[in-house]
Amino acid sequence: MTLAYVQEWLSLLGRAVHVIAGIAWIGASFYFIWLDNHLQDPAKADDRDRGVGGELWAVHGGGFYHAQKYRVASPPPVPPTLHWFKWEAYTTLLSGLFLMVVVIYADPRLTLIDPSVANLSPGMAIASSVAWLAGGWVVYDLLNKSPLGKNDRALAAVLAVLCALAAYALCHMFSGRAAFLHFGAMLGTIMVLNVFFVIIPGQRELVAAAREGRPVDPIHGLRGKQRSVHNTYFTLPAVFAMISNHYAWIWGGEWNWVWLITISAAGALVRAWFVARHKGRPSPWLLIAAAALLLLTAYGERPWRESRATPLLVSPQRVQAIVDVRCVQCHATKPRFEGLVAPPKGLVLEELGQIELNAARIRTQVDSLAMPPGNITGMTEAERAALSVGLLGMGDGRR
């Protein structure tokens, strides 16, 4: 059993845990936000006297549910069993860090470094990655604890600017794929540490005060609410960045940092619309703005080599020769590139027929500069242009 094979299995198991935990965490978070925004005043005076601040009736799975939320100022005796929602978040972060080690740090030359962006050494690339994940939290937390944290609108504006700057910096430090991944990982790390350092400790203090019969300091609830609001708006940008590695035409282009910003902003706007909808005040302008950003991205990332393609003919044999030298190291039945036990995405390009069948897919990767990753096989610009023109002919019948 080879080390590469073990690594593939660890990656598979890590991704499964990461996705499952992420679904459980985000699903629970979205549900409680929806629940909180749909609470109504208690119908019974007895409930109000017991400290119930809001209630909601729902039907699901063939049964009726009655949820009640108590006012912090006058909670009832705390029941012996309380369900806490924290391990979903912690497991998401831990499994994500595990994947960073197994998938990214195991071979930073392939996953982190693009010499055309920044000629980092493997050690420097890994150290920079860790610094971004840790530093993002430190800067965010300090801003929240500063006087700026008392002004939600001003804080939101500053965080938006810092996120845009982070997108630019990441895309000028790592490969496009790694830059997008780190942007999402940075937001995800902030979200989980909000739970660990602020939200859960605040809830523990609330429970302790209720059990001891002493007043609850409202600052814990205010801080937890603020961080929860931030988390809900970070969620969709983080999810987008995490799944973006499937779409090289987004992260592989020259202006990838712009599209990272626009699509992340669109995700935040979509989430803002849902939150407003829960409160019964949905604004169509939020969705219109999100749609405009997505259309801008789609237009800006349209295949750009169409306009640059020359009328010169590039023979299939020339295309195959370039692929043999620059691509088949990985895209072979038995890859020769160290650390690969199977061709990426199952794509084998050893024969001309296989190249012709996947011409459109290959051309997207070549035009976006996504492949070869970090140009690790040294494809020249002349080869890339010739390959693009030749694949265009294969894909639509033009020569």
C-alpha positions in Angstrom: 0.0 0.0 0.0 1.6 3.3 -1.1 1.6 6.5 0.8 -0.3 8.2 -2.0 -3.1 5.6 -1.7 -3.3 6.2 2.1 -3.4 9.9 1.5 -6.3 9.5 -1.0 -8.3 7.5 1.6 -7.6 10.0 4.3 -8.7 12.8 1.9 -12.0 10.9 1.1 -12.8 10.3 4.8 -11.8 13.8 5.8 -14.0 15.4 3.1 -17.0 13.2 4.1 -16.7 14.3 7.8 -16.2 17.9 6.7 -19.2 18.0 4.5 -21.5 16.2 6.9 -20.5 18.3 9.9 -20.8 21.5 7.8 -24.3 20.6 6.7 -25.3 19.9 10.3 -23.7 23.1 11.6 -25.0 25.4 8.9 -28.4 23.8 8.9 -28.8 24.2 12.6 -27.6 27.8 12.4 -30.0 28.7 9.6 -32.9 27.0 11.4 -32.4 28.9 14.6 -32.1 32.2 12.8 -35.4 31.4 11.0 -36.9 30.3 14.3 -35.9 33.5 16.1 -37.3 35.7 13.3 -40.6 33.9 13.3 -41.4 33.9 17.0 -44.7 35.4 18.1 -45.9 36.8 21.4 -47.1 34.0 23.7 -50.8 33.4 23.4 -51.3 32.4 27.0 -50.8 34.7 30.0 -49.4 31.8 32.0 -46.6 31.5 29.5 -45.8 35.2 29.6 -45.7 35.0 33.4 -43.3 32.1 33.2 -40.9 34.3 31.2 -41.7 33.1 27.7 -40.7 35.8 25.3 -41.9 34.2 22.1 -43.3 31.0 20.7 -43.8 29.2 17.4 -46.0 26.3 16.2 -44.7 24.1 13.3 -45.6 20.9 11.6 -42.9 18.5 10.3 -42.5 14.8 9.6 -46.1 14.1 10.6 -46.0 15.8 14.0 -46.7 19.2 15.6 -43.9 21.1 17.4 -44.3 23.9 19.9 -41.1 26.0 20.4 -40.8 28.6 23.1 -38.0 31.1 23.8 -37.6 32.5 27.3 -36.5 36.0 28.2 -33.0 36.1 29.6 -34.1 38.4 32.4 -36.5 35.9 33.9 -35.7 32.3 33.0 -37.5 29.4 34.6 -35.6 26.8 36.6 -33.0 25.4 34.2 -33.9 21.8 33.2 -31.3 19.1 34.0 -30.8 18.3 30.3 -29.9 21.0 27.8 -28.9 20.4 24.2 -25.9 22.4 23.1 -25.1 23.1 19.4 -21.3 23.3 19.2 -19.7 20.1 18.1 -21.1 20.5 14.6 -19.0 23.7 14.3 -15.9 22.2 16.0 -16.0 19.1 13.9 -16.2 21.2 10.7 -13.1 23.2 11.7 -11.1 20.2 12.9 -11.9 18.2 9.8 -11.1 21.2 7.6 -7.7 21.6 9.3 -7.1 17.8 8.8 -7.8 18.3 5.1 -5.5 21.2 4.9 -2.7 19.0 6.1 -3.5 15.9 4.1 -4.4 17.6 0.8 -2.8 21.0 0.7 0.3 20.9 2.9 1.3 17.4 1.8 2.4 18.8 -1.6 2.3 22.6 -1.6 4.1 22.7 -5.0 1.0 21.3 -6.6 -1.7 22.8 -4.4 -0.4 26.1 -3.0 2.3 27.5 -5.2 2.1 29.2 -8.6 5.5 30.6 -9.6 3.7 33.0 -12.0 1.9 34.5 -9.0 4.5 34.3 -6.2 7.7 32.2 -6.2 7.3 30.9 -2.6 9.2 28.0 -1.1 7.1 25.1 0.2 7.9 26.1 3.8 7.0 29.7 3.2 3.8 28.8 1.4 2.6 26.6 4.4 3.7 29.2 6.9 1.7 31.9 5.0 -1.3 29.6 4.9 -1.3 29.1 8.6 -0.7 32.9 9.2 -3.8 33.7 7.1 -6.1 31.4 9.0 -4.8 32.5 12.4 -4.3 36.2 11.5 -7.8 36.5 10.0 -9.3 35.6 13.4 -7.0 37.8 15.4 -7.7 40.9 13.3 -11.5 40.2 13.2 -11.7 39.6 17.0 -9.7 42.7 17.8 -12.0 44.8 15.7 -15.0 43.5 17.4 -13.5 44.2 20.8 -12.4 47.7 19.8 -14.7 50.8 20.0 -15.6 50.1 16.4 -17.4 47.0 17.6 -20.1 49.1 19.2 -21.2 50.4 15.8 -22.6 47.5 13.8 -22.8 49.4 10.5 -19.3 50.8 10.6 -17.9 47.5 11.7 -19.7 45.7 8.8 -18.3 48.3 6.3 -14.7 47.8 7.6 -15.1 44.0 7.6 -16.3 44.2 4.0 -13.3 46.2 3.0 -10.9 43.9 4.8 -12.4 40.9 3.1 -11.9 42.5 -0.3 -8.3 43.3 0.6 -7.8 39.7 1.8 -9.2 38.4 -1.5 -6.8 40.5 -3.5 -3.8 39.6 -1.3 -4.6 35.8 -1.4 -4.9 35.8 -5.2 -1.5 37.5 -5.4 0.1 35.0 -3.1 -1.2 31.6 -3.8 -2.4 29.7 -6.9 -6.0 30.7 -7.8 -7.5 27.4 -6.5 -5.6 27.8 -3.1 -6.5 31.5 -2.8 -10.2 30.8 -3.1 -9.9 27.9 -0.7 -8.1 30.0 1.8 -10.6 32.8 1.6 -13.4 30.4 2.5 -11.2 28.7 5.2 -10.4 32.0 6.8 -14.1 32.9 7.0 -15.0 29.4 8.3 -12.3 29.6 10.9 -13.6 33.0 12.1 -17.1 31.5 12.3 -16.1 28.5 14.4 -13.9 30.5 16.7 -16.9 32.9 17.2 -18.7 29.8 18.5 -15.8 28.6 20.7 -14.6 31.9 22.2 -17.8 34.0 22.3 -21.1 32.3 21.7 -20.7 29.2 23.8 -18.9 30.9 26.8 -21.8 33.5 26.8 -24.3 30.7 26.9 -22.5 28.9 29.7 -22.6 32.2 31.7 -26.3 32.5 31.0 -27.0 29.0 32.2 -24.8 29.4 35.3 -26.6 32.7 36.3 -30.0 31.1 35.8 -29.1 28.1 38.0 -27.6 30.3 40.7 -30.6 32.7 40.6 -28.5 35.8 39.9 -29.0 38.5 37.2 -27.4 37.8 33.8 -25.0 40.4 32.4 -26.7 41.4 29.1 -23.2 41.9 27.4 -23.0 38.1 26.9 -26.2 38.0 24.9 -25.2 41.1 22.9 -21.8 39.8 22.0 -23.2 36.4 21.0 -25.9 38.0 18.9 -23.4 40.1 17.1 -21.1 37.2 16.3 -24.1 35.1 15.2 -25.2 37.8 12.8 -21.7 37.9 11.3 -21.6 34.2 11.0 -24.8 34.1 9.0 -23.5 36.6 6.5 -20.1 34.8 6.2 -21.8 31.5 5.5 -22.6 31.7 1.8 -19.3 33.3 0.7 -17.5 30.6 2.7 -19.5 27.8 1.0 -18.9 29.3 -2.4 -15.2 29.6 -1.9 -15.0 26.0 -0.7 -16.7 24.6 -3.7 -15.1 26.9 -6.2 -12.2 24.5 -6.9 -14.5 22.7 -9.3 -14.7 25.8 -11.5 -11.3 26.7 -12.9 -12.8 29.5 -15.1 -13.6 31.4 -11.9 -10.3 31.1 -9.9 -7.9 30.6 -12.8 -8.3 34.0 -14.6 -6.2 37.1 -14.4 -8.9 39.0 -12.4 -9.9 36.1 -10.2 -9.7 38.3 -7.1 -12.4 40.6 -8.5 -14.7 37.6 -9.1 -14.0 36.2 -5.7 -15.2 39.6 -4.2 -18.3 39.9 -6.5 -19.6 36.4 -5.9 -18.9 36.6 -2.2 -20.8 39.9 -2.0 -23.6 38.3 -4.0 -23.8 35.4 -1.4 -23.9 37.9 1.4 -26.7 39.8 -0.3 -28.7 36.6 -0.9 -28.4 35.7 2.8 -29.4 39.2 3.8 -32.6 38.8 1.6 -33.5 35.5 3.4 -33.0 37.1 6.8 -35.2 40.0 5.8 -37.8 37.6 4.4 -37.9 35.8 7.7 -38.8 39.1 9.3 -41.5 39.7 6.7 -39.6 42.6 5.1 -37.9 41.1 2.0 -36.4 43.7 -0.3 -36.2 42.8 -4.0 -33.3 45.1 -4.4 -31.1 42.7 -2.4 -31.7 40.0 -4.9 -31.4 42.4 -7.9 -28.0 43.5 -6.6 -26.9 39.9 -6.1 -28.1 39.0 -9.6 -26.3 42.0 -11.1 -23.0 40.9 -9.4 -23.4 37.4 -10.7 -24.1 38.6 -14.3 -21.1 40.9 -14.0 -19.0 37.9 -13.0 -20.4 35.7 -15.8 -19.6 38.5 -18.4 -16.2 39.2 -17.0 -15.2 35.6 -17.0 -16.4 34.7 -20.4 -13.9 32.7 -22.5 -11.4 35.3 -23.5 -9.3 33.4 -26.0 -12.2 33.4 -28.4 -11.3 36.9 -29.4 -7.6 36.2 -29.5 -7.8 33.0 -31.5 -5.9 33.3 -34.7 -7.1 31.8 -38.0 -3.9 29.7 -38.1 -4.6 26.0 -38.1 -3.3 23.8 -35.3 -3.3 20.1 -36.2 -4.6 17.4 -33.9 -1.1 16.0 -33.9 0.3 19.2 -32.5 -2.4 19.3 -29.8 -1.6 15.7 -28.8 2.1 16.5 -28.7 1.6 19.4 -26.3 -0.7 17.3 -24.1 1.8 14.4 -24.1 4.5 16.7 -22.7 2.5 19.0 -20.4 -0.6 17.0 -19.3 -0.1 13.2 -19.4 2.2 13.1 -16.4 -1.0 13.4 -14.4 -3.8 12.5 -16.8 -2.7 8.9 -17.5 -4.1 5.6 -16.6 -1.1 5.3 -14.2 0.0 8.9 -13.4 3.7 9.5 -13.3 3.4 12.5 -11.0 4.5 11.8 -7.5 1.5 11.6 -5.1 -1.2 10.7 -7.6 -2.7 7.2 -7.7 -5.4 8.1 -10.2 -5.8 10.7 -12.9 -7.5 13.9 -11.6 -11.2 13.8 -12.1 -10.7 10.4 -13.8 -9.6 12.3 -17.0 -7.2 10.2 -19.1 -5.6 12.0 -22.1 -3.2 9.4 -23.5 -4.9 9.0 -26.9 -6.1 11.5 -29.4 -9.6 10.2 -29.2 -9.7 10.9 -25.5 -8.4 14.5 -26.1 -11.1 15.1 -28.8 -13.9 13.8 -26.5 -12.9 16.2 -23.7 -11.7 19.1 -25.9 -14.1 21.6 -24.4 -13.3 20.7 -20.8 -9.5 20.8 -21.5 -9.8 24.1 -23.2 -11.6 25.7 -20.2 -8.8 24.6 -18.0 -6.1 25.8 -20.4 -7.6 29.2 -21.1 -8.2 29.9 -17.4 -4.5 29.1 -16.7 -5.7 26.6 -14.1 -3.9 23.7 -15.8 -1.2 22.6 -15.4 -1.6 23.6 -11.7 0.9 26.2 -10.9 2.2 25.5 -14.4 4.3 22.8 -12.8 5.1 21.2 -16.1 6.3 24.4 -17.7 3.7 25.0 -20.5 4.8 28.0 -22.5 2.4 30.8 -23.6 2.9 29.7 -27.2 1.9 26.1 -26.4 -1.1 27.4 -24.4 -2.3 29.5 -27.3 -1.7 26.7 -29.9 -3.5 24.2 -27.6 -6.5 26.6 -27.2 -6.9 27.1 -30.9 -6.5 23.4 -31.6 -9.0 22.4 -29.0 -11.4 25.0 -30.2 -11.5 23.3 -33.6 -12.0 19.9 -32.0 -14.8 21.1 -29.8 -17.0 22.8 -32.4 -15.8 21.5 -35.8 -14.1 24.8 -36.9 -10.5 24.8 -38.2 
